[in-house]
Each structure stands twice: as structure tokens, then as C-alpha cells.
Amino acid sequence: MTSLFVLGILGMGPSEIIIVLIIVLLLFGGKKIPELMKGLGRGVKEFKDASKPEAEGSEIEKK
């Protein structure tokens, strides 16, 4: 739901979203898109993990 809200703010309607998806499909092909999304997901996960404060490090320093 949040992504739809962001796209609404950017002024993209359903027809523009479909056009962008078709262009992405033509550029990368159907076989490459799952690999791209997997890499994107890993990058987001690594970013979230890196932005969290490390609780384990502070416990070791307390001892």
C-alpha cells in the first residue's frame, strides 16, 4: 500500500505503471527479472542490517 501511495505522489497512474513494467520486461527479459529482484532484496536486507545498532557488540564491551 505504501508503494501505491508513493506512486500516487509522483503522479503515476495505472497506465504509466503498466508502460514502465513493459519497458523493464523488454529491456531485461523475463528470465533476468527474478534475478534482479533477488539482488535488490539482498541489498535492502544488508542495508537494514547495517543500519541497526549492534546489540552484541555492546554486551561484549560491558563484560
SVG drawing of the C-alpha trace seen along z (x, -y; Angstrom):
<svg xmlns="http://www.w3.org/2000/svg" viewBox="-5 -14 40 31">
<polyline fill="none" stroke="black" stroke-width="0.4" points="0.0,0.0 2.9,-2.4 4.3,-1.9 1.0,-2.8 0.9,-6.0 4.4,-7.0 3.5,-6.4 0.4,-8.5 2.5,-11.3 4.8,-11.0 1.8,-11.4 2.0,-7.9 -1.3,-6.3 -2.1,-2.7 -1.4,-3.2 2.1,-4.7 3.0,-1.9 2.0,0.7 4.1,-1.1 7.1,-1.1 6.7,2.6 6.5,3.4 9.7,1.4 11.5,3.2 10.3,6.6 11.6,5.7 15.0,4.4 15.8,7.2 13.7,10.2 11.5,12.5 14.4,14.7 16.5,11.9 13.9,10.0 13.7,12.6 17.5,12.4 17.4,8.6 14.6,8.7 16.6,11.2 19.7,9.0 17.6,6.0 16.1,7.8 19.5,8.9 20.8,5.3 17.8,3.9 18.3,6.6 22.0,5.8 21.2,2.1 18.7,2.7 21.1,5.0 23.9,2.4 21.7,-0.4 20.7,1.4 22.9,0.8 24.8,3.9 23.5,5.2 26.0,8.0 29.0,5.6 27.7,3.5 27.2,6.7 30.7,7.8 32.1,4.3 30.0,4.3 31.7,7.5"/>
</svg>
